Amino acid sequence: GGGGGRGFNVAAVNAATGAVLNSGQNFDTWITRTTGTAMNAMVDYLESLPNNTLVLVAVADDAGLNLDNSCTKFSYPWVGRGLTALQTLLGSTQIQNYCFRNSFALAGVKGEASARAEQQGSGIEATAQAVLTVP
């Protein structure tokens, strides 16, 4: 879509019509990990999307959630806000297991209880695919 960059990359599609709402937006949550600027912007964006929006999320390089070379999450409030948003809005079950420089991909429909597809891991390329049937 619109490229991508370090941190969270998010694309949105109307799940009922297939219309692309956003072909790709980057939130560099790594560079602003001590201020929360990008994480709060991403959560605000996710909250602004209507229910029944297919949201595709991928992390490039690092998500800025953890201490360097660690699985220990930063205690900043925006980290918790971001994790909660991915869980409650898109149904993520794996984001809590994210470690420094892991890969992460998610395909979820806002308003559904669980993600359609999700993968995170260390030293592997993460993928998430979802089938979308539109009239």
N, C-alpha and C positions, 0 to 999 in steps of 0.2 A: 504494500500500500504506500503510505507516505514515508517510507524509510524506517528509521528507528534509531535508537541510541541507547546509551547506558541507562540503566534503571528499568522502569516499567514502560512497556509499549502497549497501547490500548487501541483497538479498533471496535467499532460498533455497527451493527446491522439490524434493521427492523426485521424481527423474526416472522412477522405476518406477511410482509410484502417483499422482503429481500432487498429493500432499498438500503444502500450504504449511507449511514449517518455520519461516519467518521472513518476514513480509510487508514488512519494511523496517527496517533498522538503520542509523543514521548514525554514522560515524566522522569527527569533525571533525579531520582530519589537518593542516589549515592552522593552527588555533589552537595545536596542540601540535607544530608542526613542529620546534621546537628541543628538545623533550623526548622525542618519539617515543611518547608515551603512547597516542594514538589509533591510530597506525600499528601498534604492537605488539599492541594489542587486536584490530585488524582481522585481522592475520595469525594470531593465536591462534584467533580465531573461524573463519577459513577452514580452518585446520589441524584444527579440531575437527569439521568437517562430514564425514560419511561419503562415501566414493567414490560416484559415481552421483547426486550432488546437483547439480541445475541451479542455478547461481549467477548472479544478475543484478547487475551493478555499474554505477553511474553516478557521475560526479563533478559536483558542483555548485560553482560559483564558482571554487574552486581546490583542488588536491589537496595542497598543501604539500610538493611534491617539489623545487621549483626556486627559485633565487634570483629575486627580484622582476623582472618584465619580461625573463625570460631562459629559455633552454632548458638552462642549466647546472644539473645536479642538485646538491642539497646533498650533502655528503660524510658526513653522519651515517649510522651503521650501520643505523638503522631504515629509512632510505630504500631502501638496498640490499635489506634484508630484505623490504620491501613489494613492490618490483619483482620480486624473485626468486619470491615467493609467487604473484603474479599470473601469472607466466610458467610456473612449474612445476606449480602446482596447477590453474590454469584455462586454460592454453595461450595466454596473451596474447602477441601478437607486436608490438603497437603501443605498449604502455605505456612502453617505453624512449624513444619519440619524444615523450612528453608534455612540453609547455612550459607556462610560467606562464599560468594562466587559460585553458588549452585546454579543450575539451569532450572527454569520454571516456565510452564505454558499451561494455559487454562482456556477452555471454551465453556461459557456458562450463559444461561438466559436469566436476566435480572428478574427476580420474583420467584424463580424455581428454587426448591429446597436444596438441590444438589447440582454440582457442575455436570455438564454433559460429558466432558473429558478433562483430564488434568494429569500432568506429570511433572515431577521435580526430581532432580538427582544431581549427583556430583560426578563430573568427568564424562557426562553423556549429554547428547543433544536432547532437549525436551521437546515433545510435540503434543498437541491436543487437537483432535479433529471432531467435528460434530456435523451430522447430517441435518440440513435445514430444508424442509419441504414447504414451498410456497405455492399459492394458487396461480 
